[in-house]
Amino acid sequence: MLSRFRTPLLVAFCAAVLSPSAFGQLKVAVVSLQKAIIDTADIKKAQADLEARYRPRQAELEKLTKEIRDLQEKLQTMSGKLTPQAEQEMVAQGQRKQREAQRIQDDLTADVDRDRQEILGRASQRMTEVVKKVAEEKGLDLVVEAQEAIFFKPALDITKDATTAYDKAYPAK
């Protein structure tokens, strides 16, 4: 996905740098969008909310995992002492619990991923708008994603400014 942005970014950068009227006047900054987003109070609160929302299901999964482990240990320690029917019942019970644990794990993972993508998508859109506003306020001509830059001076980095502006525009609720 990023590669489709590289070419237009490179063309815009080259055009701006090679333009005789812009030579020496080009104001460039660098931002790490990922770090800027992760450092916002909004995302930190959203992460805490996600953990709290899914903690009961995670606890249920951990409980089931412990029950499965206990059943396996019981089967090992009682091997040869159980009737074939009792052993078969314990194995079947363990398999049922294993399927249930897998179902819970799959559902939990899907739900967390869905919520996380929704939160990050919204935050990413907001951060892009915030970076544009910060760039306008600072009179910048070009803002480059830090991961795409081979080298830049730390003075060009506006990541903290972007995070601060985001927190101001979108305070955590």
TACORSUL-V988948 format. One record per residue. RES is the residue in one small letter. D_FIRST is the distance of its C-alpha to the first C-alpha in whole Angstrom. Layout:
res = (RES & RES)
d_first = (D_FIRST & D_FIRST)
This chain:
res = (m & l & s & r & f & r & t & p & l & l & v & a & f & c & a & a & v & l & s & p & s & a & f & g & q & l & k & v & a & v & v & s & l & q & k & a & i & i & d & t & a & d & i & k & k & a & q & a & d & l & e & a & r & y & r & p & r & q & a & e & l & e & k & l & t & k & e & i & r & d & l & q & e & k & l & q & t & m & s & g & k & l & t & p & q & a & e & q & e & m & v & a & q & g & q & r & k & q & r & e & a & q & r & i & q & d & d & l & t & a & d & v & d & r & d & r & q & e & i & l & g & r & a & s & q & r & m & t & e & v & v & k & k & v & a & e & e & k & g & l & d & l & v & v & e & a & q & e & a & i & f & f & k & p & a & l & d & i & t & k & d & a & t & t & a & y & d & k & a & y & p & a & k)
d_first = (0 & 4 & 5 & 6 & 7 & 9 & 12 & 13 & 13 & 15 & 17 & 18 & 19 & 21 & 23 & 24 & 25 & 27 & 28 & 32 & 33 & 30 & 31 & 32 & 31 & 27 & 26 & 23 & 22 & 19 & 18 & 16 & 15 & 15 & 18 & 19 & 18 & 20 & 23 & 24 & 27 & 25 & 23 & 26 & 28 & 25 & 25 & 29 & 29 & 27 & 29 & 32 & 31 & 30 & 33 & 36 & 34 & 33 & 37 & 37 & 35 & 37 & 40 & 40 & 38 & 42 & 44 & 42 & 43 & 46 & 47 & 46 & 48 & 51 & 51 & 51 & 54 & 56 & 55 & 59 & 60 & 59 & 60 & 57 & 57 & 56 & 54 & 52 & 52 & 50 & 47 & 47 & 46 & 44 & 42 & 42 & 41 & 38 & 36 & 37 & 35 & 32 & 32 & 32 & 29 & 27 & 27 & 27 & 24 & 22 & 24 & 23 & 19 & 19 & 21 & 19 & 16 & 18 & 19 & 16 & 14 & 17 & 18 & 14 & 15 & 19 & 18 & 16 & 19 & 21 & 20 & 20 & 24 & 24 & 23 & 26 & 28 & 28 & 28 & 25 & 23 & 20 & 18 & 16 & 14 & 16 & 14 & 13 & 17 & 19 & 22 & 23 & 26 & 26 & 28 & 25 & 23 & 23 & 21 & 25 & 26 & 22 & 23 & 27 & 26 & 24 & 27 & 29 & 27 & 27 & 29 & 29 & 31)
